[in-house]
Amino acid sequence: MVLGTWETVLAGVAVLLLVGVGAVLVYLGLRARADAASTIADNENMRGLLDGSPAVATIVRSDGRVEMPRRMADWLGIPAPRYLADLSGDGSGLSTEDAAALTADVTAAQRAGRPFVRAVRPVGSTRAITLRGGRAPGGMGATGSVLIWAFDATDSESEINRLGAETARLGAAFDALTGLIEAAPMPMWYRARDLKLSMVNTAYVAAVEGQDAKDVIARGVELVEGSGRGGPLAGAAAAREQGRPHEQILPATIDGARRSLQIYDVPLPTGGVAGFAIDIEDLEQARSGAKRFAEAQRAMLDRVSAGVAQFGGDRGLVFCNQPFRRMFAMRAEWLADRPEFDRVLERMREANRLPEVRDFPAWKAERREWFMQTGTMPNGGASEEIWHLRGGTHLRVVAQPLPDGGLLLIFEDRTEHVQLASARDTLLRVRTATFDNLFEALGVFAADGRLQLWNNRFRVLWGLEEEFLAGHPRVDVFAEAAASKLATPSRSVLIPDLVRSATVERQQRAGRVAFADGRHFEFAGVPLPDGNALFTMLDITDSKRAEQALRDRANALEAADKVKTAFVANMSYELKTPLTSISGFAEMLHGGYAGKLGSQAEGYLEAILESVERLGLLVDDVLDLTRTDADGMEIMRADVDLAAVTRAAGEAIHAVAKRRNLDFAVEIGRSTGRVCGDAKRLREIVEHLLRHAVAGTGEGGRILLHTDGNATHARIIVSDDGMGMSTEAVAHAFDRFAESKTIGDRALGLGLPLAKQFVEAHNGTIELVSEPGSGTLVTVELPRR
């Protein structure tokens, strides 16, 4: 069918409309898609801003539902709540009180639109949260919603608390300072920028006789009067201009009396000036009095015999008296220039009034140190010297440092005093040498028969009181008082006879006298060159007793020596010979000369050899004891390597210790070194101590041999953990007469006494320490030389 023109046009228009509508629809779809994507991006950006914001928003709907972000729930320490009542839980969230208060605030905001601010603190947390709430805008939901912004105020609250504490501290300090200023006994004030008084303390009010501080400030009453130095404000103005404290002394009338005040004006950063005043009237009076005293003192020093010189803090001569000028030949014209200390010493040297010294500059430098002595030294820092000058002059020099840094020198001529003291000292030394360096009892009787001098032995010998002798009794009275001390009281007449013979006849007589207590004395009367008589007595009691004791001991020793000699000879023949035979035959049997023996017989032979060896050692020990008692200990002294000797002795005992299953340790210290002595005897010392330790230690025990030393001594230590020794055993361990006894639980052999004799022969020491059940420790110290 053929379409008409209009139909064709209409059809084309319809197609065009359809295409245009489709294009518009496609455009709108694409634009909506772009807008949606932009909205999503804006939402993401907004969510990021909210997450990073210092405030967290929460919405409470009208029905109590809560829309809370996870961040807010974490602050509260609870899961995401659904309703307002879920903000409070058991041990988490808000406290019951805070939750109830927040619910009331939300209700008020919903009903009346009243905003609120509340500070809450989650339970069990230190976080402080500030909640700011109000009605939510209409675009955020239905009517009745409340928008709550939460701020973390923990740091702010801490800062507030800190600032509050600092404010309280500063306030307390200000109150204390104000109280201190008010209580200060000196006037204090403060001037504002215009230098007018704006604050005064109680002392200031009292000084100007005002009613109170307000009255004084209102009237502008100044503490000091005006003067030619610019008036009372001159010091404050000068302090502010110079930027540093200003000090001046001004007069003032206080309580009707004229006083001198030392005024201090101190500029402050605020532009004002603070001031205070110190009453120095008493100080000025003291200075004036001190000046008058110094003048009177110098006038007096001109009249003393000692030379006096005073130097100031600059070491210049301030004053010297007339004796000083005469003593050192110094002219007044030269002294008027106030010469320095060094120049004064040089002038003294030129006048030959100083001691002869090899290095005068060094000597002078030492004397300059007098100025620097302190009061902590003896005599308050004063130095004292004796100057020996030419011609036999002796000067006593006292150097006293003064508080102002000066020095006071006093020169006293002690020549005559030294000469008299020398003569007196000579007499005293003669008497001291006569009486104190003798062992006799001494008494000096004058020509008139009175006792003049005596020593302490003389008084104690006769048993007389010091008061009686101090009365200088006559010789006959003395003899009568001393008669009771003699075995024959009538022999006391010998004392007057001896004194008379020495003083009148000038003859020396002597004799012996017995005392009632059995003592014997030799006495003598000796005439002295000055006409007096020296009566001496020497105690010979001990010499008599010692002589008799020596006789008795010599007889006893001679008899003991004979017995010992016979015993040694008999022991040598009766014991050593059989022991040698037994030992030889036992060794032959052990060697198989009589045929092969059974194992049991071998054991018996080893026991016989061990017993023979032990008995031989015991016989040798006895022989050593008898020889040392009879002939004395003789040792061959030589340079001995103590470490080698000790090691050899340990090896000799090692087999015995091994048979007894003992833990035997040897420690040879590097400091052991060498000693001067007899190597054989030194080895015997160690072996005796080790055998003693082996004898007292049970099977499985431990023995330690240790040596060390220092620069002067070498030390040998033998210790064991055996049965130990009782107190009685320790006391008799070195006793020769306990050689074969058993004291307590331990047998005492001959080893320890022999070791002690050998150690003492080397001028050493030996010490034993032991307790039952705790073992034994023996320490030997030997000198190097």
ChimeraX attribute file (.defattr): number of C-alpha atoms within 10 A of each C-alpha:
attribute: neighborCount
match mode: 1-to-1
recipient: residues
	/A:1	3
	/A:2	6
	/A:3	9
	/A:4	9
	/A:5	9
	/A:6	9
	/A:7	11
	/A:8	12
	/A:9	12
	/A:10	12
	/A:11	13
	/A:12	12
	/A:13	12
	/A:14	12
	/A:15	12
	/A:16	12
	/A:17	12
	/A:18	12
	/A:19	12
	/A:20	12
	/A:21	12
	/A:22	12
	/A:23	12
	/A:24	12
	/A:25	12
	/A:26	12
	/A:27	12
	/A:28	12
	/A:29	12
	/A:30	12
	/A:31	12
	/A:32	12
	/A:33	12
	/A:34	12
	/A:35	12
	/A:36	12
	/A:37	12
	/A:38	12
	/A:39	12
	/A:40	12
	/A:41	12
	/A:42	12
	/A:43	12
	/A:44	12
	/A:45	12
	/A:46	12
	/A:47	12
	/A:48	11
	/A:49	11
	/A:50	14
	/A:51	15
	/A:52	10
	/A:53	11
	/A:54	12
	/A:55	17
	/A:56	19
	/A:57	20
	/A:58	18
	/A:59	22
	/A:60	24
	/A:61	21
	/A:62	17
	/A:63	10
	/A:64	18
	/A:65	16
	/A:66	21
	/A:67	17
	/A:68	18
	/A:69	16
	/A:70	15
	/A:71	13
	/A:72	20
	/A:73	15
	/A:74	12
	/A:75	17
	/A:76	23
	/A:77	19
	/A:78	20
	/A:79	14
	/A:80	18
	/A:81	17
	/A:82	14
	/A:83	15
	/A:84	19
	/A:85	15
	/A:86	16
	/A:87	26
	/A:88	21
	/A:89	15
	/A:90	10
	/A:91	12
	/A:92	16
	/A:93	24
	/A:94	23
	/A:95	19
	/A:96	15
	/A:97	11
	/A:98	19
	/A:99	19
	/A:100	16
	/A:101	14
	/A:102	22
	/A:103	16
	/A:104	12
	/A:105	19
	/A:106	29
	/A:107	19
	/A:108	17
	/A:109	21
	/A:110	21
	/A:111	11
	/A:112	12
	/A:113	16
	/A:114	14
	/A:115	17
	/A:116	16
	/A:117	15
	/A:118	14
	/A:119	15
	/A:120	21
	/A:121	19
	/A:122	21
	/A:123	19
	/A:124	13
	/A:125	12
	/A:126	9
	/A:127	16
	/A:128	18
	/A:129	19
	/A:130	17
	/A:131	20
	/A:132	17
	/A:133	25
	/A:134	22
	/A:135	23
	/A:136	21
	/A:137	13
	/A:138	10
	/A:139	7
	/A:140	11
	/A:141	13
	/A:142	11
	/A:143	14
	/A:144	22
	/A:145	25
	/A:146	28
	/A:147	22
	/A:148	23
	/A:149	18
	/A:150	22
	/A:151	18
	/A:152	18
	/A:153	18
	/A:154	15
	/A:155	11
	/A:156	11
	/A:157	14
	/A:158	12
	/A:159	12
	/A:160	12
	/A:161	12
	/A:162	12
	/A:163	12
	/A:164	12
	/A:165	12
	/A:166	12
	/A:167	12
	/A:168	12
	/A:169	12
	/A:170	12
	/A:171	12
	/A:172	12
	/A:173	12
	/A:174	12
	/A:175	12
	/A:176	12
	/A:177	12
	/A:178	13
	/A:179	12
	/A:180	12
	/A:181	18
	/A:182	17
	/A:183	13
	/A:184	15
	/A:185	14
	/A:186	16
	/A:187	24
	/A:188	23
	/A:189	22
	/A:190	21
	/A:191	21
	/A:192	15
	/A:193	14
	/A:194	11
	/A:195	16
	/A:196	17
	/A:197	21
	/A:198	18
	/A:199	16
	/A:200	23
	/A:201	23
	/A:202	19
	/A:203	19
	/A:204	26
	/A:205	22
	/A:206	15
	/A:207	17
	/A:208	18
	/A:209	14
	/A:210	16
	/A:211	10
	/A:212	14
	/A:213	17
	/A:214	14
	/A:215	12
	/A:216	20
	/A:217	18
	/A:218	11
	/A:219	10
	/A:220	12
	/A:221	17
	/A:222	18
	/A:223	23
	/A:224	20
	/A:225	12
	/A:226	15
	/A:227	11
	/A:228	5
	/A:229	11
	/A:230	10
	/A:231	13
	/A:232	16
	/A:233	16
	/A:234	14
	/A:235	22
	/A:236	24
	/A:237	19
	/A:238	17
	/A:239	20
	/A:240	21
	/A:241	10
	/A:242	11
	/A:243	13
	/A:244	13
	/A:245	18
	/A:246	19
	/A:247	17
	/A:248	12
	/A:249	14
	/A:250	19
	/A:251	18
	/A:252	20
	/A:253	15
	/A:254	15
	/A:255	11
	/A:256	7
	/A:257	8
	/A:258	11
	/A:259	17
	/A:260	21
	/A:261	20
	/A:262	16
	/A:263	24
	/A:264	19
	/A:265	26
	/A:266	21
	/A:267	23
	/A:268	18
	/A:269	8
	/A:270	8
	/A:271	13
	/A:272	20
	/A:273	25
	/A:274	22
	/A:275	20
	/A:276	19
	/A:277	23
	/A:278	15
	/A:279	17
	/A:280	14
	/A:281	15
	/A:282	11
	/A:283	11
	/A:284	13
	/A:285	11
	/A:286	12
	/A:287	12
	/A:288	12
	/A:289	12
	/A:290	12
	/A:291	12
	/A:292	12
	/A:293	12
	/A:294	12
	/A:295	12
	/A:296	11
	/A:297	11
	/A:298	15
	/A:299	12
	/A:300	11
	/A:301	18
	/A:302	16
	/A:303	12
	/A:304	12
	/A:305	14
	/A:306	20
	/A:307	23
	/A:308	23
	/A:309	20
	/A:310	21
	/A:311	23
	/A:312	19
	/A:313	15
	/A:314	12
	/A:315	18
	/A:316	19
	/A:317	23
	/A:318	20
	/A:319	15
	/A:320	21
	/A:321	20
	/A:322	18
	/A:323	20
	/A:324	20
	/A:325	16
	/A:326	11
	/A:327	16
	/A:328	19
	/A:329	15
	/A:330	16
	/A:331	10
	/A:332	11
	/A:333	8
	/A:334	9
	/A:335	16
	/A:336	11
	/A:337	11
	/A:338	17
	/A:339	15
	/A:340	16
	/A:341	19
	/A:342	16
	/A:343	13
	/A:344	17
	/A:345	17
	/A:346	16
	/A:347	15
	/A:348	17
	/A:349	15
	/A:350	12
	/A:351	13
	/A:352	14
	/A:353	20
	/A:354	18
	/A:355	17
	/A:356	13
	/A:357	10
	/A:358	8
	/A:359	8
	/A:360	14
	/A:361	12
	/A:362	11
	/A:363	11
	/A:364	15
	/A:365	11
	/A:366	10
	/A:367	16
	/A:368	15
	/A:369	10
	/A:370	19
	/A:371	21
	/A:372	14
	/A:373	19
	/A:374	15
	/A:375	14
	/A:376	9
	/A:377	10
	/A:378	9
	/A:379	10
	/A:380	12
	/A:381	18
	/A:382	21
	/A:383	17
	/A:384	14
	/A:385	11
	/A:386	15
	/A:387	18
	/A:388	16
	/A:389	15
	/A:390	12
	/A:391	6
	/A:392	11
	/A:393	15
	/A:394	21
	/A:395	22
	/A:396	16
	/A:397	20
	/A:398	17
	/A:399	21
	/A:400	23
	/A:401	25
	/A:402	20
	/A:403	10
	/A:404	9
	/A:405	14
	/A:406	20
	/A:407	26
	/A:408	21
	/A:409	21
	/A:410	18
	/A:411	22
	/A:412	19
	/A:413	18
	/A:414	17
	/A:415	16
	/A:416	12
	/A:417	11
	/A:418	15
	/A:419	13
	/A:420	12
	/A:421	12
	/A:422	12
	/A:423	12
	/A:424	12
	/A:425	12
	/A:426	12
	/A:427	12
	/A:428	12
	/A:429	13
	/A:430	12
	/A:431	13
	/A:432	13
	/A:433	11
	/A:434	12
	/A:435	20
	/A:436	16
	/A:437	9
	/A:438	14
	/A:439	12
	/A:440	19
	/A:441	22
	/A:442	23
	/A:443	22
	/A:444	23
	/A:445	27
	/A:446	21
	/A:447	17
	/A:448	13
	/A:449	20
	/A:450	19
	/A:451	22
	/A:452	18
	/A:453	17
	/A:454	19
	/A:455	17
	/A:456	13
	/A:457	18
	/A:458	18
	/A:459	17
	/A:460	12
	/A:461	13
	/A:462	17
	/A:463	12
	/A:464	14
	/A:465	10
	/A:466	11
	/A:467	8
	/A:468	12
	/A:469	16
	/A:470	12
	/A:471	11
	/A:472	17
	/A:473	16
	/A:474	17
	/A:475	21
	/A:476	17
	/A:477	13
	/A:478	20
	/A:479	19
	/A:480	14
	/A:481	15
	/A:482	17
	/A:483	19
	/A:484	15
	/A:485	16
	/A:486	19
	/A:487	17
	/A:488	13
	/A:489	16
	/A:490	12
	/A:491	13
	/A:492	21
	/A:493	14
	/A:494	15
	/A:495	21
	/A:496	18
	/A:497	14
	/A:498	24
	/A:499	31
	/A:500	22
	/A:501	18
	/A:502	25
	/A:503	24
	/A:504	14
	/A:505	11
	/A:506	18
	/A:507	15
	/A:508	18
	/A:509	16
	/A:510	14
	/A:511	12
	/A:512	13
	/A:513	18
	/A:514	17
	/A:515	16
	/A:516	14
	/A:517	9
	/A:518	9
	/A:519	15
	/A:520	21
	/A:521	16
	/A:522	16
	/A:523	22
	/A:524	21
	/A:525	28
	/A:526	22
	/A:527	25
	/A:528	16
	/A:529	8
	/A:530	9
	/A:531	15
	/A:532	24
	/A:533	30
	/A:534	23
	/A:535	25
	/A:536	21
	/A:537	23
	/A:538	16
	/A:539	18
	/A:540	14
	/A:541	15
	/A:542	11
	/A:543	11
	/A:544	13
	/A:545	11
	/A:546	12
	/A:547	12
	/A:548	12
	/A:549	12
	/A:550	12
	/A:551	12
	/A:552	12
	/A:553	12
	/A:554	12
	/A:555	12
	/A:556	12
	/A:557	14
	/A:558	13
	/A:559	12
	/A:560	14
	/A:561	17
	/A:562	13
	/A:563	11
	/A:564	17
	/A:565	15
	/A:566	12
	/A:567	14
	/A:568	18
	/A:569	11
	/A:570	12
	/A:571	16
	/A:572	15
	/A:573	11
	/A:574	11
	/A:575	13
	/A:576	16
	/A:577	12
	/A:578	12
	/A:579	16
	/A:580	14
	/A:581	11
	/A:582	15
	/A:583	19
	/A:584	13
	/A:585	16
	/A:586	17
	/A:587	16
	/A:588	13
	/A:589	16
	/A:590	20
	/A:591	13
	/A:592	10
	/A:593	11
	/A:594	10
	/A:595	10
	/A:596	12
	/A:597	15
	/A:598	9
	/A:599	9
	/A:600	8
	/A:601	13
	/A:602	15
	/A:603	13
	/A:604	14
	/A:605	19
	/A:606	14
	/A:607	12
	/A:608	16
	/A:609	19
	/A:610	14
	/A:611	13
	/A:612	17
	/A:613	15
	/A:614	12
	/A:615	15
	/A:616	17
	/A:617	14
	/A:618	15
	/A:619	19
	/A:620	16
	/A:621	18
	/A:622	17
	/A:623	18
	/A:624	17
	/A:625	18
	/A:626	17
	/A:627	17
	/A:628	14
	/A:629	14
	/A:630	16
	/A:631	9
	/A:632	12
	/A:633	15
	/A:634	12
	/A:635	15
	/A:636	10
	/A:637	13
	/A:638	13
	/A:639	13
	/A:640	18
	/A:641	15
	/A:642	24
	/A:643	22
	/A:644	16
	/A:645	17
	/A:646	26
	/A:647	18
	/A:648	15
	/A:649	20
	/A:650	21
	/A:651	13
	/A:652	14
	/A:653	17
	/A:654	17
	/A:655	13
	/A:656	14
	/A:657	25
	/A:658	13
	/A:659	9
	/A:660	15
	/A:661	14
	/A:662	19
	/A:663	15
	/A:664	20
	/A:665	12
	/A:666	16
	/A:667	14
	/A:668	17
	/A:669	13
	/A:670	10
	/A:671	14
	/A:672	22
	/A:673	21
	/A:674	19
	/A:675	23
	/A:676	17
	/A:677	24
	/A:678	19
	/A:679	21
	/A:680	12
	/A:681	21
	/A:682	22
	/A:683	20
	/A:684	19
	/A:685	23
	/A:686	25
	/A:687	21
	/A:688	22
	/A:689	25
	/A:690	29
	/A:691	17
	/A:692	21
	/A:693	25
	/A:694	22
	/A:695	17
	/A:696	22
	/A:697	23
	/A:698	16
	/A:699	15
	/A:700	14
	/A:701	19
	/A:702	20
	/A:703	23
	/A:704	18
	/A:705	22
	/A:706	20
	/A:707	24
	/A:708	19
	/A:709	19
	/A:710	12
	/A:711	10
	/A:712	11
	/A:713	18
	/A:714	21
	/A:715	22
	/A:716	23
	/A:717	21
	/A:718	21
	/A:719	21
	/A:720	26
	/A:721	19
	/A:722	25
	/A:723	20
	/A:724	24
	/A:725	26
	/A:726	16
	/A:727	15
	/A:728	10
	/A:729	23
	/A:730	20
	/A:731	12
	/A:732	16
	/A:733	23
	/A:734	23
	/A:735	17
	/A:736	16
	/A:737	11
	/A:738	17
	/A:739	18
	/A:740	11
	/A:741	13
	/A:742	12
	/A:743	18
	/A:744	15
	/A:745	13
	/A:746	19
	/A:747	18
	/A:748	26
	/A:749	23
	/A:750	26
	/A:751	25
	/A:752	24
	/A:753	22
	/A:754	24
	/A:755	23
	/A:756	22
	/A:757	22
	/A:758	22
	/A:759	20
	/A:760	15
	/A:761	17
	/A:762	23
	/A:763	13
	/A:764	18
	/A:765	17
	/A:766	19
	/A:767	13
	/A:768	18
	/A:769	14
	/A:770	21
	/A:771	16
	/A:772	16
	/A:773	12
	/A:774	13
	/A:775	21
	/A:776	24
	/A:777	19
	/A:778	19
	/A:779	17
	/A:780	22
	/A:781	22
	/A:782	22
	/A:783	19
	/A:784	19
	/A:785	14
